[in-house]
Amino acid sequence: MSSYNADRVIAKSNAHIVNINRLLKDIKSDVLADFMCSDNKDIIIMTNKIATASDLNIMEKYVKEVNNVNTKKFMSPRLP
């Protein structure tokens, strides 16, 4: 993800965290997103527990659907 895309997403991080948590709750996940930050060109989403593959897919799908995000430069989510 480019730094421009990361900055656009981080600008509304509070709303994005709420929406991600709603989506995770809809699939009955115990994982909750705590906060979102940017590290150079990447977006880091901190969670309360280790996320499963389905949790990561929900977060990836949400971030890709955020307005004006260039998905050509999008990296797949991964655990540190």
Buried (B, 14 or more C-beta within 10 A) or exposed (E): BEEEBBEBBBEEBEEBBEBBBEBBEEEEBEBBBEEBEBEEBEBEBEBEEEBBEEBBBBBBEBBEEBEEBEEEEBEEBEEE
